[in-house]
Amino acid sequence: MTTRVALVGASGKLGTIIRRVIDSLDGFEVTHALGSRDTFASFTEVDIVIDATHPAVSTEVVAEAIAARVNVLVATSGWSADRIAALRPDVVEAGIGIVFIPNFSLGSIVATALAAAAGRLFDSVEIIEAHRDTKVDSPSGTAVRTAEMIAAAREMPVAAPHVDQRARGQQVASVPVHSLRRPGVIARQDVILSGPGESVTITHDTIDSAAAYAPGIAIAVRSALDVTGIVVGLENFIDIGIGAPAGADS
């Protein structure tokens, strides 16, 4: 039996990569390739919705999928922990599942887990993330996710002096995050952890987004079909062997 997929944002950069991966998967077919301005009434005709749009549209896609009682894989960044938590009553009532994936890269998942594990040991933690200048949201979903996982691993907020000054970045779960938007970059994140007499930098750099994202997309698409409740992060579907805090929220 073929799993029918509605892919919203199918013609965008990420949507094109997702479409290529789905076309290579046995048992899956994109039956509805939609744009951000299309109607989402066809969600009742599919088995899963994949959102690869942008923050202003993503909320509408998710709301329409919940109304249609269809599982959703959200590949759009800009969803904070509070916004995701606010969806829980409607998701439970609909009896569906929503999977939020801030980053499909396996390397990024490993780097974030390492940062969360190391975040217990260092009181000073800051994140610098860089994306191409066409990315409309900041901080990135990956940076937000990393900061939230570091905070979840700690008993106390990180030490972040002078955060009242705008140049000190935006605090996310007490962690200062600095966003760069410039040409010539795909995606890069540095987590800098400092303690007395030493520092550790954990870096993930995406060089080829299509190659980096494809394995994670395949895992997420297959897994999201059977999820109930809310799950955040690709690490919930793979064992990377790092003692980072679990990211599921169901």
Secondary structure, 3 states (H helix, E strand, C coil): CCEEEEEECCCCHHHHHHHHHHHHCCCEEEEEEECCCCCCHHHHHCCEEEECCCHHHHHHHHHHHHHHCCEEEECCCCCCHHHHHHCHHHHHHHCCEEEECCCCCHHHHHHHHHHHHHCCCCCEEEEEEEECCCCCCCCCHHHHHHHHHHHHHCCCCCCCCCCCCHHHCEEECCEEEEEEECCCCCEEEEEEEEECCEEEEEEEEECCHHHHHHHHHHHHHHHHCCCCEEEECHHHHCCCCCCCCCCEEC
